[in-house]
Amino acid sequence: MAIGPLTWQMVHVYDMPVMALWALALLLMVRRQWAWFWPVFILACLAKETAALMVLVFVAVALGRMDHRRLLGMAGGLAVIWGVIRLALCTFSLAVADKTSNRICLINCRTCQSTQ
């Protein structure tokens, strides 16, 4: 985040909150403050679909620092939470698009095809 002002033309304003969520999530992972990590992860999932990568980062950070059974359970929980949020957002996006513009959203919610 510190290099943002130096490369402002490459950084989009909407990416700043996402970068802050990632930084906070990483800090919470390293400190093992799981009670705060889960809500931050949920916010990151709502902000951008790339939060799925946070599951892989979690595994990389927690590997060797956590019991394997707990690590797999938490990684699985993170993946399920991401999938449920993504499915809910796609379903909501499909419902809104269908009512307003007769468009069908496919797997990627941003890729819509007209039904006409």
N, C-alpha and C positions, 0 to 999 in steps of 0.2 A: 504494500500500500504506500510505502514511503516513496517509491519511484513513480507513482502516479503523476504528480505535477511535472516531473521531468519529461514524461512521455505522454502528455495530456492528449495529443491527437490520436493516440492508440487506445486510450482508456475511455470507455463509455460511462456516463454518469450513473446509469442503472447498475453497473458492475460494482460500484463502491460498496453498497450495502451487502452484496453477495460476498465480496472480498472480506468485509468485516465479519460476516457470519463464519466464513471459513477460518479466519484467524482466531476467532473466539472458540470455535469448535476444536481447533488444533490445541489451543492452550488448555482447554478443559480436558482433552484427551490425555495430554502429557501430565496434567495434575491429577488425573483420575477422579474428576469431579462429575460423576455420572448423573447425579440428580439435576445438574445444570446442562449437561451435554445433550440429553434427550430433547428438551424443548428447543435448544439451538438447532439441533439436527432437523427437527420438524419445521422450524422456520426456514431453514435452508432449502428443504424440500419444496416448500410453498413458493420460495423465491425463484428457484431455477432447477431444472431437471438434472443438471450436472452434480447435484448433491449425491447422486448415486455413486460417484467416485469417492465420496467420503467414506463409504463402506470399505473400499480397498485401502484407503489411507488409514482407517481405524485398524484394520488387520495388520498393516505394516507397523504401525506404532505400538500396538498391543502385543504383537508376537514376541514371546520371550519374557514379557512383563506380566502376563496373565495366564491363568490355567487354561489349557486348550479347550476344555468343555465350555467354560464361561465365555471364552473368546468366540467360539463358534455360535453359541447361543445369542450373544449380543450382536454379532455380525448378521446372523439370520434375522434377528429382530429389526435391525436397521434396514435390511433389504426388504422385509415385509412392510415396514412403515413406509419406505420410499414407494414401493409398488402400490400400496393402497392409496396413498396421496396422489400419485401419478394417475392411477385409474379414476379416482374421484375427479381430479381436474380435467381429464380427458372427457369423462362423462358429462360434466357440467358444461365444458366447452362445446361438446356435441349438441347438448340440449339447447344452449343459447344460440348457437349457429343455426340449428334447425329451425328454431322459432323466428329468427330475425332475417335470415337470408337464404333459406333453402339450400344450405351447404352441408355436406357430409365430411366430418373430420375423420381422417384415418389414424393410424397408430401414432404418428407425430401430430399432436394437436394443432400445430402451426401450419400443417400441410392440409389444406381443405380443397375439395373438388366440388364444383358446382353440379347440381343434379339436373340442371336445365340443359 
